[in-house]
Amino acid sequence: MNEKEFFKPFRKYELDYKRLKRWYLASLYSYDSTAKIIEENMAGNGKRLQKIYYKESHLIEHSLITLEKKYRKNYVSFLEEMTLTRIISILENFLLDAVETAFYHDKTFFFEAKQTIEFQVSEFLSKNMWELEKKFIDDKIGNLHRQGFNEVRKYYKKTFNIDFQNFNTSIDSVNYNLKDVIKIHDMRHLIIHRLGRTDEKFRRDYNYNGKTLNLSEEDVIVYLQIIDDFVWFLKDKFQTKMFPSNTPL
């Protein structure tokens, strides 16, 4: 596997990241523009209390006043939550895709002393080596997917000697590290499973006083950048380990 093929998961991540960020920013732009248009309409035609429909049959809101407020706040809050959820899904898929690519590039990273693998006799006799290897790595990735980010972190350290703890970055003169990546993961968990309501553990771990997550446009843009910087940190580590001769001095 050459260098271009190896880094395919990184290029896929980069495309997904750029699409997400542009969608987020474009949505903010459209929400702001729509709110201004509604505000102008209310000032011009006096129909502030009319109901608004989509295609004349699907009720959107009961009045222009309420709709304008939703575009200013509520819809933006939904957008921020969806963006945060999506970036973590993109990161998780990338982390597992990179493991699979690394396996087919250099299987020596996956050697484990005294580890054995059991196959049914019928499976062993009916499948070729490539199919058996695929089953091995598919099972490994499936287990990591179910176990979550912390186990993926341990696996990267054990298999590739890539320590997530070494990650750090600076955005607008503020330093961030692995704890911030984990915090974004935890926020995504709260959004999905608790509709953004915080629990005692989250409030204790991050010294957070709010009963619900309160995201801002500035927060989301920083969180996106943290995840992007984290992926580039991993790319540099893989570059050094897999293609040392091509690593800049």
Secondary structure, DSSP 4 states (H G I P E B T S, - for coil): --HHHHTHHHHHHHHHHHHHHHHHHHHHHHHHHHHHHHHHHHHHH--TT--EEETTTEEEES-HHHHHHIIIIIHHHHHHHHHHHHHHHHHHHHHHHHHHHHHHH-GGGG--TT------HHHHHHS-HHHHHHHHHHHHHHHHHHH-HHHHHHHHHHHH---GGG-EEEETTEEEEHHHHHHHHHHHHHHHHHTTB--HHHHHHTT---SB----HHHHHHHHHHHHHHHHHHHHHHHHHH-GGGS--
